[in-house]
Amino acid sequence: MNEQCKIYRLVPLILVAFIAFGCAAGGNQTSAEQITSSGFVCPEPNPRVEFESKEINIFTWTEYVPADILDCFGLVYGVDVNVDYFSSNEELYTKVSFGENVNPYDVIHPSDYMIGVLMREGLLQKLDAGKLPNSKNLDAGLVSAYGDAVNYVVPYQMGTQAIVYNSETVETPPTSWVDLWNSEYEGRIVAVDDNRVVIGAALLTLGYDVNTADKAKLEEAKQKLLELMPNIRVFDSDSPKTPLLAGDVDLGIVWNGEAFLAQQENPAFEYVFPEEGSIIFYDGMGIPGKAPHPDASYAWFNYLMQGDTFWLTLVDYPYTNPNSAALAYAKANQTEVYDAYMASAVTNTPAVEFTKGHEVKDLGAALSLYDEIWTEIKQ
């Protein structure tokens, strides 16, 4: 396709229509090309996976899967793409474990310890590796962090949960988790609404493991968090960058992708890997046990894993990207996007920070202890 016929994602719709018509008239664009409402030209499935279902139901995190990929999947396969959103692993678990017969999903996006919970309780189907040819696009080194979970989930993105602050308004920059207890920060912090992350941060300040099941240590962490509560203005897992950018708060306990997006809009935001170590996460895509359209799930996984689709996560939701093909595509075709990602330690997490980080794990029955603490401190 020649330069004047290229269609970019952010071209106004009326211009997109004009260019598309002109390109088609010139013989360089086939009638088979599908274009989203934003002007993004949908890549063809490679390989194209044949399936019978006419729809797919996806349950994912708020602000996590680029809209253009969702739209393109529906366009290139001619199916309805239905998407629901959740804000925490606990919300996902509740819906999947108690509501499958009412709201059955074909694809869900659990994170780290919740993957183990769903595997243990038989709520995830074991994946057929033979139906996932595009798994070759994933970085084997990063994917190794998933361990045996790769038999049940397709790796999606990973990253860190650490501290962000506004360098123009925060006089005493934090360098560790324990710094967040500074009375100077009263009413100035947004935190993800995630009990394992926030309780985990408190445990780290006490020198304890983020996965402890020791009731005495957890009680100490609870008391520590009660001291922190005056500093936390809001819990927000839908879009924690929003109160930061609005100036409602100056600091946050957030995911690295949210911090990067905030920094893109306001360079004053700095991301800090705490001295005690950040809390790392690994997200995946799995098929629930009672999925009504599992054939469409495999087509979705393969389409998403294509480099020419997955690179969009670098723009919309830039976490640590385990897809080598996506990075290679961006390097060759979207240089500015690629360079911004590679140059940022926020989203392109340094290996040492993963090594220093703490992974939250499935604790079985002991998870209820964390739920009890969370309920008490939020009251």
C-alpha positions in Angstrom: 0.0 0.0 0.0 1.5 3.4 -1.0 2.0 6.2 1.6 -1.1 8.2 0.7 -3.3 5.2 1.2 -2.1 4.2 4.7 -4.8 4.5 7.3 -3.8 5.4 10.8 -5.7 4.7 14.0 -6.4 8.3 14.9 -7.4 9.7 11.5 -10.9 11.4 11.8 -13.6 9.1 10.6 -14.7 11.2 7.6 -11.1 11.3 6.4 -10.8 7.5 6.9 -13.8 6.9 4.7 -12.4 9.3 2.0 -8.9 7.6 2.0 -10.4 4.1 2.1 -12.5 5.0 -1.0 -9.5 6.4 -2.8 -7.3 3.5 -2.0 -9.9 1.0 -3.2 -10.4 2.9 -6.4 -6.6 2.7 -7.0 -6.7 -1.0 -6.7 -4.4 -1.2 -3.6 -7.0 -2.1 -1.0 -9.1 -5.2 -1.3 -12.8 -5.2 -0.4 -11.9 -7.8 2.3 -10.1 -5.2 4.4 -11.9 -4.4 7.7 -11.6 -1.1 9.4 -12.6 -0.2 13.0 -14.4 3.0 13.9 -11.1 4.6 14.9 -9.6 4.0 11.5 -7.4 1.0 12.4 -7.0 -1.5 9.5 -7.6 -4.9 11.0 -4.9 -7.5 10.3 -6.1 -10.8 8.8 -6.0 -13.8 11.2 -2.7 -15.6 10.8 -3.5 -18.5 10.9 -7.2 -18.3 10.4 -8.9 -20.6 12.9 -12.1 -22.2 11.7 -14.9 -22.4 14.3 -18.7 -22.7 14.4 -19.7 -20.3 17.2 -21.4 -17.0 16.2 -20.3 -15.1 19.4 -17.7 -14.9 22.1 -18.1 -13.7 25.7 -15.0 -12.1 27.3 -14.6 -11.1 30.9 -11.5 -8.9 31.5 -10.1 -6.1 33.6 -11.3 -2.5 33.0 -8.9 -0.7 30.7 -6.9 -3.7 29.6 -7.7 -5.0 26.1 -7.4 -2.5 23.3 -10.9 -1.7 21.8 -9.5 -2.0 18.2 -8.5 -5.7 18.9 -11.9 -6.5 20.2 -13.5 -4.8 17.2 -11.2 -6.4 14.7 -11.8 -9.9 16.0 -15.6 -9.4 15.4 -15.0 -7.9 12.0 -12.5 -10.4 10.6 -14.5 -13.4 11.9 -18.0 -12.0 11.5 -18.9 -12.8 15.1 -20.4 -10.9 18.0 -17.9 -9.9 20.7 -19.5 -9.4 24.1 -17.3 -7.9 26.8 -17.9 -7.5 30.5 -15.4 -5.9 32.9 -14.2 -6.5 36.5 -12.0 -4.5 38.9 -10.5 -7.2 41.1 -9.6 -10.9 41.1 -12.2 -11.4 43.8 -14.9 -10.0 41.6 -13.8 -12.3 38.8 -13.8 -15.3 41.1 -17.3 -14.5 42.4 -18.8 -14.2 38.9 -17.0 -17.3 37.6 -17.5 -19.6 40.6 -21.1 -18.7 41.3 -22.5 -17.3 38.1 -21.4 -19.5 35.3 -24.9 -20.8 34.5 -26.2 -17.3 34.5 -23.4 -15.4 32.8 -21.1 -18.0 31.1 -17.8 -16.6 29.6 -15.6 -18.0 27.0 -12.4 -16.1 28.0 -11.5 -14.7 31.4 -8.4 -12.7 32.5 -7.2 -13.9 36.0 -4.0 -12.6 37.6 -1.2 -14.3 39.5 -2.6 -16.0 42.6 -6.1 -16.2 41.2 -4.9 -18.4 38.3 -3.9 -20.9 40.9 -7.2 -20.6 42.7 -9.2 -21.3 39.5 -6.9 -24.2 38.6 -7.2 -25.7 42.0 -11.0 -25.5 42.0 -11.4 -26.9 38.5 -12.8 -23.6 37.1 -10.3 -23.5 34.1 -10.1 -25.8 31.2 -6.7 -27.3 30.4 -5.6 -25.8 27.1 -4.9 -27.7 24.0 -1.4 -26.6 23.0 -2.0 -27.9 19.5 -4.7 -25.2 19.0 -2.3 -22.4 20.0 0.2 -22.1 17.1 0.8 -18.4 17.9 2.2 -19.2 21.3 5.5 -19.2 19.4 5.3 -15.4 19.5 5.8 -15.3 23.2 9.1 -14.6 25.0 10.0 -17.9 26.5 12.1 -16.2 29.2 9.2 -14.1 30.5 6.7 -16.8 30.0 8.7 -19.2 32.3 7.5 -17.1 35.2 4.0 -18.6 34.7 5.3 -22.1 35.5 2.7 -24.8 35.1 -0.1 -22.2 34.8 0.7 -22.1 31.0 -1.2 -25.3 30.7 -4.3 -23.4 31.7 -3.8 -19.8 30.6 -2.3 -18.0 27.7 0.2 -15.3 29.0 -1.2 -11.8 28.4 0.8 -9.1 30.2 2.9 -8.8 33.4 4.4 -6.0 35.4 4.9 -4.4 38.8 2.7 -2.7 41.4 4.7 0.0 43.1 4.6 3.8 43.9 3.9 6.8 41.7 4.1 10.4 42.9 3.9 13.9 41.5 7.3 15.4 41.7 5.9 18.9 41.5 3.6 18.6 44.5 5.3 16.0 46.8 8.0 17.7 48.8 9.4 14.5 50.3 9.6 11.8 47.6 8.9 8.2 48.8 11.6 5.6 48.2 10.0 2.7 50.1 6.6 1.3 51.1 7.1 2.4 54.6 7.4 6.0 53.4 3.7 6.0 52.5 2.9 6.2 56.2 4.4 9.7 56.3 1.7 12.1 57.8 2.7 14.6 55.1 0.7 12.3 52.7 -2.6 12.5 54.6 -5.5 12.2 52.1 -3.2 12.3 49.1 -2.9 8.6 48.1 -4.9 6.5 45.6 -4.5 2.7 45.9 -5.6 -0.1 43.8 -8.5 -1.9 45.3 -6.6 -5.1 45.8 -6.2 -6.7 49.2 -3.1 -8.8 48.3 -1.2 -5.8 47.1 -2.1 -3.4 49.9 -1.8 -5.9 52.7 1.3 -7.2 51.0 2.9 -3.8 51.1 2.1 -3.5 54.8 3.7 -7.0 55.4 6.8 -5.9 53.6 7.2 -2.9 55.8 7.3 -5.3 58.8 9.8 -7.5 57.1 7.3 -10.3 56.4 6.5 -12.4 53.4 3.6 -11.2 51.2 2.2 -14.7 51.3 2.3 -15.3 55.0 -0.6 -17.2 56.6 0.6 -16.5 60.1 -2.3 -14.9 62.0 -0.1 -12.9 64.3 1.8 -11.4 61.5 -1.4 -10.6 59.6 -2.8 -8.9 62.7 0.3 -6.7 62.8 -0.2 -5.9 59.2 -3.9 -5.0 59.8 -2.9 -2.6 62.6 -0.3 -1.1 60.4 -2.8 -0.5 57.6 -5.3 1.1 60.0 -2.5 3.7 60.6 -2.2 4.1 56.8 -5.9 4.7 56.1 -5.9 8.4 56.8 -3.4 8.8 54.0 -5.5 6.9 51.4 -8.1 9.1 49.9 -9.6 6.5 47.4 -9.3 2.9 46.3 -9.6 2.6 42.5 -8.8 -0.4 40.3 -10.8 0.9 37.3 -8.5 3.8 36.5 -6.2 4.8 39.3 -4.4 7.3 37.0 -7.6 9.4 36.8 -7.5 10.9 40.3 -3.7 11.4 39.9 -4.1 13.3 36.6 -7.1 15.3 38.0 -5.0 16.5 40.9 -7.2 14.9 43.5 -4.3 12.9 44.8 -0.5 13.2 44.5 0.7 9.7 45.1 -0.5 6.2 44.3 -0.1 2.5 44.8 -0.6 1.5 41.2 0.2 -0.9 38.3 3.2 0.1 36.2 1.0 0.6 33.0 -1.2 3.1 34.8 1.9 5.0 36.0 3.3 5.0 32.5 0.1 6.4 31.0 -0.1 9.1 33.7 3.6 10.0 33.0 2.8 10.3 29.3 0.2 13.0 30.1 2.2 14.7 32.9 6.0 14.1 33.0 6.0 15.2 36.6 4.9 11.8 37.7 7.7 9.5 38.8 7.5 5.8 39.4 9.4 4.3 42.3 10.4 0.7 42.8 10.3 0.5 46.6 13.4 -0.5 48.5 11.5 -3.5 49.9 10.7 -4.7 46.4 7.6 -4.1 44.3 4.7 -6.6 44.0 4.8 -8.3 40.7 1.9 -9.7 38.7 1.4 -12.1 35.8 -1.9 -12.0 33.9 -3.3 -14.7 31.7 -6.3 -15.6 29.5 -8.1 -18.8 30.2 -11.3 -20.7 29.3 -13.8 -21.3 32.1 -14.9 -24.9 32.6 -18.4 -24.2 31.3 -17.5 -21.9 28.4 -20.2 -22.1 25.8 -18.0 -21.2 22.8 -14.5 -22.6 23.5 -13.9 -23.0 19.8 -14.1 -19.2 19.5 -11.7 -18.8 22.5 -8.9 -20.5 20.6 -9.4 -18.2 17.6 -9.3 -15.2 20.0 -6.1 -16.3 21.7 -4.3 -16.8 18.4 -5.6 -13.5 16.9 -4.5 -11.6 20.0 -1.1 -13.2 20.0 -0.3 -11.9 16.5 2.4 -9.3 16.5 0.4 -7.0 14.3 -2.5 -6.9 16.8 -0.8 -7.3 20.2 1.5 -4.3 19.6 -1.6 -2.1 20.3 -1.2 -2.9 24.0 2.0 -0.8 23.9 -0.1 2.2 23.1 -3.3 1.7 25.0 -2.3 -0.4 28.1 1.5 -0.5 28.2 2.5 -3.1 30.8 5.5 -5.4 30.6 5.0 -7.1 27.2 5.8 -10.8 26.9 5.0 -10.9 23.1 8.2 -10.9 21.1 6.4 -10.7 17.8 4.5 -7.6 19.0 7.8 -5.8 19.9 9.3 -6.8 16.6 6.3 -5.5 14.7 6.4 -2.2 16.6 10.1 -1.8 16.1 9.7 -2.2 12.3 6.4 -0.3 11.9 5.8 1.9 14.9 9.2 3.2 15.9 8.0 6.0 18.3 5.8 3.5 20.2 8.6 0.9 20.3 11.3 3.4 21.4 9.1 4.9 24.2 8.4 1.4 25.6 12.0 0.2 25.4 13.3 3.4 27.0 11.0 3.3 30.0 11.9 1.3 33.1 8.3 1.9 34.2 6.7 -0.4 31.6 9.8 -2.3 30.2 10.5 -3.6 33.7 14.3 -4.2 34.4 15.1 -7.8 35.1 16.5 -6.9 38.5 13.2 -5.4 39.6 11.4 -8.7 38.8 14.1 -10.5 40.7 13.7 -8.2 43.8 9.9 -8.3 43.5 7.4 -10.3 45.4 4.8 -12.6 43.7 1.5 -13.1 45.5 0.5 -16.8 45.4 -2.6 -18.9 46.0 -2.8 -19.5 49.8 -5.8 -21.9 49.8 -8.0 -21.5 52.8 -5.7 -18.8 54.2 -7.0 -16.4 51.6 -10.0 -15.8 53.9 -7.7 -14.2 56.4 -6.8 -11.5 53.9 -10.5 -11.0 53.0 -11.3 -10.4 56.7 -8.6 -7.9 57.1 -9.6 -6.1 53.9 -13.2 -5.8 55.1 -12.2 -4.5 58.5 -9.8 -1.8 57.3 -12.1 -0.5 54.5 -14.9 -0.1 57.0 
